[in-house]
């Protein structure tokens, strides 16, 4: 059996797809023959990423959108569907964190995190869901975090947003099951990317994180991508409302 061969020709929208985890996911789908549109706020980063994606699949493209602005999100989804002729898979990867002690979190910090990680995710899924319902099929995969299940220092707002996203995943899965739409999530631990490199220059922080992961290392983007591909493939057609933890055992303790 050629696993994931059914992803060839699928129409995939990935938010936050120009770097890190999102870009790795986009590369994987493109290499399997899917038409991929990535989104983000930085056009130059998106252009660079799409040039690389086109080496796998010529039809890959990008759209500029701000996940904190609902009308921008709606327009982005509409344009993506128009460009691809539909949407089979939505990967909600865009997210933000502002590490601060709880007593130092400002209203602006809270709003930025919630508006991106939860509000933006919902309205993006809502808009895509409208098209998926009319098609009678679709898969939504939310990139959440192990912080939806455990607490950690300087993560009060972030944990709240990701916990909400896990519950939202369940609610939408139940509501849209009759339309044959699967809604699931992937919850990574700390992932080693260019964007997190500076964070791990703090040796104390790095050692503390590793001490909490039984497998003894940080996750790689490919570890997250593997779970996403599984949920997108026919192998997971009877799975909905679930969150796969890609955390090296952190939440098992």
Secondary structure, 3 states (H helix, E strand, C coil): CCCCHHHCCCEEEEECCCCHHHHHHHHHHHHCCCEEEEEECCHHHHHHHHHHHCCCCCCCEEEECCCCCHHHHHHHHHHHHHHHCCCCEEEECCCCCCCECHHHCCHHHHHHHHHHHHHHHHHHHHHHHHHHHHHCCEEEEEECCHHHCCCCCCEHHHHHHHHHHHHHHHHHHHHHHHHCEEEEEEEECCEECCCCCCHHHCHHHHHHHHHCCCCCCCEEHHHHHHHHHHHHCHHHCCCCCCEEEECCCHHHC
